[in-house]
Amino acid sequence: MPLPSHLLPALVLFLGHLAVNLPAAGSSGWAWVPNHCRSPGQAVCNFVCDCRDCSDEAQCGYHGASPTLGAPFACDFEQDPCGWRDISTSGYSWLRDRAGAALEGPGPHSDHTLGTDLGWYMAVGTHRGKEASTAALRSPTLREAASSCKLRLWYHAASGDVAELRVELIHGAETLTLWQSTGPWGPGWQELAVTTGRIRGDFRVTFSATRNATHRGAVALDDLEFWDCGLPTPQANCPLGHHHCQNKVCVEPQQLCDGEDNCGDLSDENPLTCGRHIATDFETGLGPWNRSEGWSWNHRAGGPERPSWPRRDHSRNSAQGSFLVSVAEPGTPAILSSPEFQASGTSNCSLVFYQYLRGSEAGCLQLFLQTLGPSAPRAPVLLRRRRGELGTAWVRDRVDIQSAHPFQILLAGQTGPGGVVGLDDLILSDHCRPVSEVSTLQPLPPGPRAPAPQPLPPSSRLQDSCKQGHLACGDLCVPPEQLCDFEEQCAGGEDEQACGTTDFESPEAGGWEDASVGRLQWRRVSAQESQGSSAAAAGHFLSLQRAWGQLGAEARVLTPLLGPSGPSCELHLAYYLQSQPREVSCNFERDTCSWYPGHLSDTHWRWVESRGPDHDHTTGQGHFVLLDPTDPLAWGHSAHLLSRPQVPAAPMECLSFWYHLHGPQIGTLRLAMRREGEETHLWSRSGTQGNRWHEAWATLSHQPGSHAQYQLLFEGLRDGYHGTMALDDVAVRPGPCWAPNYCSFEDSDCGFSPGGQGLWRRQANASGHAAWGPPTDHTTETAQGHYMVVDTSPDALPRGQTASLTSKEHRPLAQPACLTFWYHGSLRSPGTLRVYLEERGKHQVLSLSAHGGLAWRLGSVDVQAERAWRGTQPHQGLCQLWLAVPSYCSCSWCCWDLGDGAGCRRGGAAPSRATQRSQPPALTTSFSMRMVSPSRHLSPAIRRPPQTRPRFLIQHLVRP
């Protein structure tokens, strides 16, 4: 089944200075308007960025959203209170605070955003008065919330610190309680998510904390987010099959006549469109429906005496509205029956309904089809079942019925102690045609675990003597806390059945139940159903399917309550991911593209937003992927970030990326390629690389003409818990990677290849016993530093022979450049240094008589835009090469920018480590050869064929 259009990516067109966002139908968020905004009364604080800079959504209880489509409007209180203000009338009041301002106290020791004592949040301090007090924090005036609007926040209230927490919405003269709790609350930051429902016009949100004389009253609030609150934006044209509202908004066809204002002007629910539907909102009665004992027609919302009951109805989103509610116990469900309908024929009779389940895991609502007539099956057929907790929201569902016999629809509700089941807005489509003669109803359906009447097993005869909620097996009554606790109490193991272990072949699916409230759901399907009726497939599994819910897109499936478990408890499962091919290239601003975290460890790469000092590479304020083994605390030593399988675009491809390794126990970042069951190592870095971003490259080699898919793998291997790894701006292009423009040889040979007999090698003199070569390198000036070296003794290299060192191909240059390098020659065999540029042919550009001695010496040569070079090294050492590409450069006068400082000097070479001791050691890190600001100086018009791209070579010619 195709996924909903709201999950498809938006199309963004850029036309000169005008940017037009074309989201999928029914979506909301960005509506960029060229050069002007609507009047403030219409545009301010309505969860839609009507201005290009989103200035109309600043200080609205949140900051203007980022340009990412679908991102929430959020406030983390790091800069200011985002427009929230304290309206308390006593000394017990809210203020912006942080943990570092108080050395001790009952409040949080870190904020939720940064997880440090330097982060900010809103807090109510300890109040020492003896009177009952309420501290209230109120949002600015907000406007026009969509039906899907959700407020998500994090709060901190340790048990005993406060008597009550409450979230309220003030709309006109009515105050709606969205959430209320008297605890107990767990330690640390707790997440809360509440839905507002459709709000027309202005409204405000209040978060309040109440204390009495026995409670200290320390409460904190952080990271408020408004999700999916903006109304859809008008569109000139709608996708095929969509409905164009009177206000030019587009909605999907199934959103018509569903009891919700999806257009924003109610034109999708007007009588002209929905006049033939049979809608029951319970405001004036039950309509055509009949109820048995157990269902109550409720005229007012729940209160403190009924904490689980709905605080508002769905039809009016008001505490004054009416709905149907049941507290029927298991085994005696409350039944709501429809009138008798004619056979539907080839058309579907559709029922849209809104359900509410809260307060008990035993809560259950089932929908049955009861066919009527002499030849019809007598047993009712289960079409839909919803069990467990759905939170404080009314959740939409829809059932399509096609029957060759007259039929009735039966809704059966039941719940456990303290729970409630609610119904509102039952809407029958125009293809549901009632008949005048109503047949005698068949026997009512059984309890929630049986879809049809079945003979009771002998063990169930004991059920009457067992307490409610207990399981009868043999002579035992197993209490609820011993069900699904991984220990069999019953001889036949009945108490451990339907406890999560399953192959999904049984219809009970091991007790797994879909708990989705949005547009996606988990459903048990057959392999044949998934592959098509003609496929020869067998077996069943859980599959992600489209759903009728209206609250978000997340799909959730839950087991029954399990445990307790031991520390070695593991969950094993098989999963399959299938999606449209997506690119490896990704800046992680919108999402993670084709990349996803591996699940073989509890350490995971996470997609995060720039916060505080942790900034991304793309914009400094965007997103990247982060590996932090302390968030949450992980036991695994490695974490995988994998790409989707890719088909090679060329025999050779270049992968570039930016990485960040920082911390004393950071470990190793590794890149590998998987293909046909084999894994090839491509690149790695170990240890801290400084608190900054570095670029790296790796060439992906494929068999010519091969279409075998490959997969890329970034693996983070930690040495401890002190340090983080990050990745950003991954890109793949056809062709091999260019040679790097700075190389210290500390980590690799940078792609240089030795010619002739392959005498060049990379070495360090850490042991002090190197057969030849200088005692220290130039980069680090230590024996641990690396350099390239060749033995030019007559035994190793006869007279007249050469030992060459050739670079990989370098990027074409649009400006003259200066190549510099440091070389070291022996005292007895100084030789001659020759540097060549190779482009179609080889051209000598430098010839120097080598100077022997104990010091590293600097060499330099101008590289013209249309040339490459090849050089000759006279003796034992070569260390550090730079290719500076500034706005203007020659080896007699050069202006450079190495990222850590800029300037001009005579002599051409960018500053060495020795002349930059007071600056950050840009050239002493393990980052090898880098281009200086290439995006500013390389012309995109230069596109020479591969055979003319420059290649650099250093050649050693001994005693001609």
BELFEN-V313146 format. One line per field, one symbol per residue. psi: psi as a letter, one per 20 degrees, with the letter a starting at -180 (. if undefined). burial: + if it has 24 or more other ideal C-beta (glycine too) atoms within 12 Angstrom, else -. A space follows every 50 residues. Layout:
BEGIN
psi = ???
burial = ???
END
This chain:
BEGIN
psi = pqqqhiiqqqppponcippppnrqpirrepnpppjrrrqhhhipljjpnh qgjkhijqkkjrqpqrippiqroqpjjhgrjkiqqpkqjaiorqqprqhi iphrriaqiqrhghkrjiqqrpqorppjriqpqppppqrrprpnprhjpp pprpqonqpiiqhqqqpqpoocjqopohqpqjaqqrqapqqppqqhrppp bqrqpppqppqaijphkoqqpqmppoplhqqqqqqhqqqpiqporhjjqp qqhiipljjqnhhijjiijqhhhjhiqopojjhjaicjqpqrqhppopiq rrahimhiqpiqrhgilqiirqrpqqkqqqhmqpppqrrpqrpiciqpop ppqpqopqipiipppqpqpoqrrhjqqhpqpphqppqbpjbjqppqrqpp popiqqrqppopqrrapirqpqqqmooprijooqqhpprpqrqqrariio iqpqqpqhhihihhiqrpiqpppcjqoprhijpkjjpphqhjkhijqlkh oqjjhqhikjipppkqjbiqrppprqhghhiqhipmqrrqrpqprqrjri naippqpqrrprarrrijpqppqpqppprqpqqhppjjggajcjqqqrkj qjpqpqorqppcinqrhgiijbqrpqooiinrpqhqiqppoqqqpqppir hpqppqrpqoopqhlhcppqprpppliqppphqqqqrpjqmrqqqqqppo pqppipjpqrpqppppoqibjnqqqqqqmpqpqqrrqqqqjppijhhajk jpppacjlhqqprrkhijkphrqqhqrhgikriiqqrpqqojqhhhnqpi rqoqoprrpqpqpiqqrppqqpqpqrhhmhaqpppqpoogrpppippqpq prajqpqpqqqporhjqrqprpphchqppopqopmahpprihppprojhj qqaqqqigqqprhhjkhirpmhjjrjpqoqpolhhiippiiomqqhijqq pqpppoppm.
burial = ---++++--+----------+++++++++++++---+-----++++++++ +--+-+++++++++++++++++++++++--++++++-+---++++++++- -----++++++++++---+++++++++-----++++++++++++++++++ ++++++++--+++++++++++---+++++++---+---++-+++++++++ --+++++++++---+++++++++++++++++++++--+---++++---++ ++++++++++++++-++++---++--++++++---+++++++-+++++-- ++-----++++++++++++-+++++++++++-++++++++++++----++ ++++++++++++++++++++++-------+++++++++++++++++++++ +-+-++++++++++++--+++++++++++-+++-------++-+++++++ ++----------------+-+++---++-+-++++---+----+++++++ -+-+---+++++++++++++++++---------------+++++++++++ ++++++++++++--------------------+++++++-++++++++-- --+++++++++--+++++---++++++++--------+++++++++-+-- --+++++++++++--++++++++++------++++--+++--++++++++ -+-------+++++++++----++++++++++--++++++++++++++++ ++++++--+++++++------++++++++++---++++++++---++--- +++++++++++++-++++++++++++--+++++++++++--++-++-+-+ -----++++++++++-++++++++++++++++++++--+++--+++++++ ----+--++++++-------++++++++++++-+--+-----------++ ++++++++--
END
